[in-house]
Every structure is written in C-alpha cells, then in structure tokens.
Amino acid sequence: MPVIDISRTLKPGTAVWPGDTHYLLTKLLKIDAGDSVNLTTIHMSAHTGSHIDAPLHFSDAGPSIEALDLAVFWGKVQVVSVDKQSGPLNPNDFASYDLSLAPRVLVRSSASSLDQSVFPSAFVYPSLELADMLGKLGIILYGTDTPSVDPEDSKTLEGHKALNQNGISILEWLNLGGAEDGLYELVALPLKIAGGDGSPVRAALRYIP
C-alpha cells in the first residue's frame, strides 16, 4: 500500500508558534566549496512542524519525550474530518463517526489547507468533554493538523492536561490534506531526546483496506 506523508516540511519560513524559535538550517561544509562532505546544523524549537508534546511540556511532573512508549505512536488510526473552523470540538462534532474503530484518532480541519508559512489566526481544539469521551473509548493518541490542542491565548493548557489525564498522547501540526477519512496504520516516532519536552516527527500513514 502507498505511504502518505502527513508531515509538514521543515524549511525557512515554516510557521512557528508566535514568539518561538524560527527554523534555520546552516551549511557548515560544502562539497562544491572543496570540503569532503556536505554538513548542516539545524536550529529550531522542539515543537516546529509536525511534533509530539511530551507531558513535560505542560507539567514539571510529566515524563520527558525519551520516556514515552513508542507503541503509542505506531499502529492503527482513524482519520476524521470536522467542518468547524475554530473553537472547541465537542462529542457531537463527531456524531457521524464510530471513534471506537481504532485506538488513535487524527482530526483533519481547514488548517491542513493553509500555506505552511501561515500561522492560523484561529483553529479547532478538543473540549474537556471530548477528551473525557475519547478516554472512555480507550483512545491513546489524539492527532491534529492544528498547532495546538488549546487555543492560542490559553495560559492553563486545559486541553493538554485533559487529554493527558485520560491517558491520551498528543501529536500536533500534521498535514492531513492528502489523507481521506478512514482507517490507516500510523507511524510518527519522536527523537530520543533526554529531558525533552517535545520532538519533531516524520509522520506517515498506510491505508488499511
């Protein structure tokens, strides 16, 4: 089955959270300049592009990225779409889906259609009621094409905390424009960063017939 890349491309101009570190790739060595190899250094936030939030991101008591169970980020997933453009997503926004079909869910919104250099002025995020419902269904991963599971002006990060309290890991800022609704195999593994509060991922789907 073909592999669908659902990662955002890391390049100059890639949108970042307001005030966060902008992506920069610096060429240290160049073959065309007489060096034996091409060698680059990357400077960026751990939350640039498609990435996983470790619980340490929103709680000093939470585990860091290298301690997370990799099995959560590899396995059966359901892609679902929402029409809502912004604000909290509630259980009734998914009334037409059976969210129990897979232990992971990826939510596609209008954010997937935005240019990757544009930070959305508003976006959708899970309500506390949705987080509780997903927890009761046994969901272990919530993925989204938005930059956060909380609104931009949130200082308390209630969405992050509610998902975590329900045993649900967080995968943010995917590009789901090329993935139709349905069941897939997901792989989106974090880097093994000691003490890291997050990690970029190369996320991909493979369709399950």
C-alpha positions, 0 to 999 in steps of 0.5 A: 500500500502507498505511504502518505506523508502527513508531515509538514516540511521543515524549511525557512519560513515554516510557521512557528508558534508566535514568539518561538524559535524560527527554523534555520538550517546552516551549511557548515561544509560544502562539497562544491566549496572543496570540503569532503562532505556536505554538513548542516546544523539545524536550529529550531524549537522542539515543537516546529512542524509536525511534533509530539508534546511530551507531558513535560511540556505542560507539567514539571511532573510529566515524563520527558519525550525519551520516556514515552512508549513508542507503541503509542505512536505506531499502529492503527488510526482513524482519520476524521474530518470536522467542518468547524473552523475554530473553537472547541470540538465537542462529542457531537462534532463527531456524531457521524463517526464510530471513534471506537474503530481504532485506538488513535484518532487524527482530526483533519480541519481547514488548517491542513489547507493553509500555506505552511508559512501561515500561522492560523489566526484561529483553529479547532481544539478538543473540549474537556468533554471530548477528551473525557469521551475519547478516554472512555473509548480507550483512545491513546493518541489524539492527532491534529493538523492544528498547532495546538490542542488549546487555543492560542491565548490559553495560559492553563493548557486545559486541553493538554492536561485533559487529554493527558489525564485520560491517558491520551498522547498528543501529536500536533501540526500534521498535514492531513490534506492528502489523507481521506477519512478512514482507517490507516496504520500510523507511524510518527516516532519522536527523537530520543531526546533526554529531558525533552519536552517535545520532538519533531516527527516524520509522520506517515500513514498506510491505508488499511483496506 
